[in-house]
């Protein structure tokens, strides 16, 4: 601003003193250069102001978003529980799905009980609690999942009689990569025959298993191992390749 005033004063003096045409032209060029320089600086300042206003708006929007999320979390800190059917369960075999309000670590708790009535010749009629199955699953992260199945038959191994037993039928971790290939490891049901994988009573018509599954091909055949599984539908279908003991 001081330089502009000096140039204006100099131009007034030159005009009043009858300066030559070359001096006037030189003064005009200097004034034009100064004008252009000031216009450039003004444009840069306006751009900075616009950028600051834009940043302020973005910051305000983020603050509002975080505030809304915090308020929502405050009102939804309670653990959610809902019933999920076997076919719709994101993890485990269905049942009660306990949802973590933070969006990870959801746990499913399910199972079933087989109660039978026996009325046979040469024996007393009786009710029997054949099986009690407990299924527990967990979505540990978006990609890591846990599934387990614990079976108690005829009251467990400490119950009176020789038929009672209890054991882990399966307990394994899945690491999800994509639809076609995923990793599985743990105590696994051996995919030997379809019935070994789908033997649960709630998938069958009767609680008593077929003779083939009881006496020839072992049912609930479990081994420790690891492998891959995935799905190529509709062209090939699903697969499960395991290495077991």
Secondary structure in CASP SS format (residue, H / E / C, confidence):
PFRMAT SS
TARGET T0000
AUTHOR 0000-0000-0000
METHOD secondary structure of the structure
MODEL  1
X C 1.00
X H 1.00
X H 1.00
X H 1.00
X H 1.00
X H 1.00
X H 1.00
X H 1.00
X H 1.00
X H 1.00
X H 1.00
X H 1.00
X H 1.00
X H 1.00
X H 1.00
X H 1.00
X C 1.00
X C 1.00
X C 1.00
X C 1.00
X H 1.00
X H 1.00
X H 1.00
X H 1.00
X H 1.00
X H 1.00
X H 1.00
X H 1.00
X H 1.00
X H 1.00
X H 1.00
X H 1.00
X H 1.00
X H 1.00
X H 1.00
X H 1.00
X H 1.00
X H 1.00
X H 1.00
X H 1.00
X H 1.00
X H 1.00
X H 1.00
X H 1.00
X H 1.00
X H 1.00
X H 1.00
X H 1.00
X H 1.00
X H 1.00
X H 1.00
X H 1.00
X H 1.00
X H 1.00
X H 1.00
X H 1.00
X H 1.00
X H 1.00
X H 1.00
X H 1.00
X H 1.00
X H 1.00
X H 1.00
X H 1.00
X H 1.00
X H 1.00
X H 1.00
X H 1.00
X H 1.00
X H 1.00
X H 1.00
X H 1.00
X H 1.00
X H 1.00
X H 1.00
X C 1.00
X C 1.00
X C 1.00
X C 1.00
X E 1.00
X E 1.00
X E 1.00
X E 1.00
X E 1.00
X C 1.00
X H 1.00
X H 1.00
X H 1.00
X C 1.00
X C 1.00
X C 1.00
X C 1.00
X C 1.00
X C 1.00
X E 1.00
X E 1.00
X E 1.00
X E 1.00
X E 1.00
X C 1.00
X C 1.00
X C 1.00
X C 1.00
X C 1.00
X C 1.00
X E 1.00
X E 1.00
X E 1.00
X E 1.00
X E 1.00
X E 1.00
X E 1.00
X E 1.00
X E 1.00
X E 1.00
X E 1.00
X E 1.00
X E 1.00
X C 1.00
X C 1.00
X C 1.00
X C 1.00
X C 1.00
X C 1.00
X C 1.00
X E 1.00
X E 1.00
X E 1.00
X E 1.00
X E 1.00
X E 1.00
X E 1.00
X E 1.00
X E 1.00
X E 1.00
X E 1.00
X E 1.00
X E 1.00
X E 1.00
X C 1.00
X C 1.00
X C 1.00
X C 1.00
X E 1.00
X E 1.00
X E 1.00
X E 1.00
X E 1.00
X E 1.00
X E 1.00
X E 1.00
X E 1.00
X E 1.00
X C 1.00
X C 1.00
X C 1.00
X C 1.00
X C 1.00
X C 1.00
X C 1.00
X C 1.00
X C 1.00
X C 1.00
X C 1.00
X E 1.00
X E 1.00
X E 1.00
X E 1.00
X E 1.00
X E 1.00
X E 1.00
X E 1.00
X E 1.00
X E 1.00
X E 1.00
X E 1.00
X C 1.00
X C 1.00
X C 1.00
X C 1.00
X C 1.00
X E 1.00
X E 1.00
X E 1.00
X E 1.00
X E 1.00
X E 1.00
X E 1.00
X E 1.00
X C 1.00
X C 1.00
X C 1.00
X C 1.00
X H 1.00
X H 1.00
X H 1.00
X H 1.00
X C 1.00
X C 1.00
X C 1.00
X H 1.00
X H 1.00
X H 1.00
X C 1.00
X C 1.00
X C 1.00
X C 1.00
X C 1.00
X C 1.00
X C 1.00
X H 1.00
X H 1.00
X H 1.00
X H 1.00
X H 1.00
X H 1.00
X C 1.00
X C 1.00
X C 1.00
X C 1.00
X C 1.00
X E 1.00
X E 1.00
X E 1.00
X E 1.00
X E 1.00
X E 1.00
X E 1.00
X E 1.00
X E 1.00
X E 1.00
X C 1.00
X C 1.00
X C 1.00
X C 1.00
X C 1.00
X C 1.00
X E 1.00
X E 1.00
X E 1.00
X E 1.00
X E 1.00
X E 1.00
X E 1.00
X C 1.00
END
